[in-house]
């Protein structure tokens, strides 16, 4: 499989006929098909194939982006949600059984009153 494939010959424009153009097009199609089949064989054998690498998006202009960044979306959503919450009363509920080796850390069971 490490054989080098011959390149398509360059034919001068005056030597090209519709038949020669059709043959060159057929050769190019066959070379693409052979490459795809070789990749399929490698895939079926479990060997590595050529990786499909997406182009870098670092060059994209972020200023033209109409969607806000994730940090901007979450901060707006959080502030809107907390502005709508109305707390009538806060009740402290003591647990029934407290282990003897436990200690109070300054936070705990605070919940709004259930109606």
KANOR-V821268 format. One record per helix or strand of 2 or more residues. SS is the DSSP state (h for helix, s for strand). FROM is the first residue (numbers start at 0). TO is the last residue. Records with the same first field share a line. If there is no record, write none. Layout:
SS = FROM-TO  FROM-TO
This chain:
h = 12-14  17-44  61-63  69-83
s = 89-91  109-111
